[in-house]
Every structure is written in C-alpha cells, then in structure tokens.
Amino acid sequence: MDLAGSSSRGGAPWRVLGVQAVLIVGIAIFFTFYLPHRTRVMAQRAVVNREQKINEFFKNSVAEDSTLQISVPIDGEVVTRHPQKLTVSLSPQAVESQLGAPTISTTDFRGGEHLTWMGTTHKLVASFNNGSLYCLTLEDRTTGHGVMVYQSPDSWHPY
C-alpha cells in the first residue's frame, strides 16, 4: 500500500522533496541577491549619516565673528568674509562620541592628535593639542577648497 505518495522502498514523498528544493533555491537566491543589495544600501545610509553628522558637528562647533571682516583670496579674487572661530573645546573622546570612529587617526611629532572623518562630499579634520580641540578643518572633497577654524578668529583662513 502506497501512503502519501511514497515509493514501495520507503523513499521520501515527492512533496517533501519539492518543498526542500524550493527552500534551498530560496535560500540561494537570498544569499546571492538580497544580502549583497542590503549590504550596499546599509553602507550608503552609513555614509550619508556620517556626512550629516560632519555638517552638524561643524555647524554647532563654529561661529562667525560678525564684528570683523577680513579680505581673503578665493578663486583668484579678493573678497571680504567674516572670520570664524571655535565655540567649543572638546576632547578627542567627546568628538568621537558625536561623529563615531574616525576614518584616519594620526599623531604629529609633538604628540598632537589629528582625527579625520570622511563623508560623501566633505572631509573633517579635528586637531587636538594636550587633549583639547584647537583646530577644525572642513574641506570640500570635490573642489579641494575648505576652511581652517581655530579658537581665535585671527587665525581663521579659507583655502
């Protein structure tokens, strides 16, 4: 007597084999197509999120000194700008807690620490001396132009 479509030798029913084959094909499709796609989407979101954090951090850490105007050469022209200055003095750990782990971390010969965060369109370099932020550099990655902001507006300069 043949029950549930099994063969007379005790083999598995064809339905069970069909379900297993469908599951194996589904898992193969999942690992081949969906996971790489999801990984790319998550990486893109992380980069966009990092870019937003860089811009917000710079905006919250820097203020224009509207009482001063200085002449600076930009793209072959001399224009007047309001200098900027740092409004915060943070430790490297405090900056990392806001921006996440830096892309690049270097130390200069005096022991100063320089942490770099790369976004999609901007690069932010935070420079520390004796554990305190003394300079922020924000650079546009497409043009190479940027600005260096120090604690004093007299040291501010675009490039």
Buried (B, 14 or more C-beta within 10 A) or exposed (E): EEEEEBEEEEEEBEEEEEEEEEEEEEEEEEEEEEEEEEEEEEEEEEEEEBBEBBBEBBEEBBBBBEEBEBEBEEEEEEEEBBBBBBEBEBEBEEBBEEBEEBBEEEEEEEEBBBBBBBBEEBBBBBBBEEEEBBBBBBBEEEEEEBBBBBBEBEBBBBE
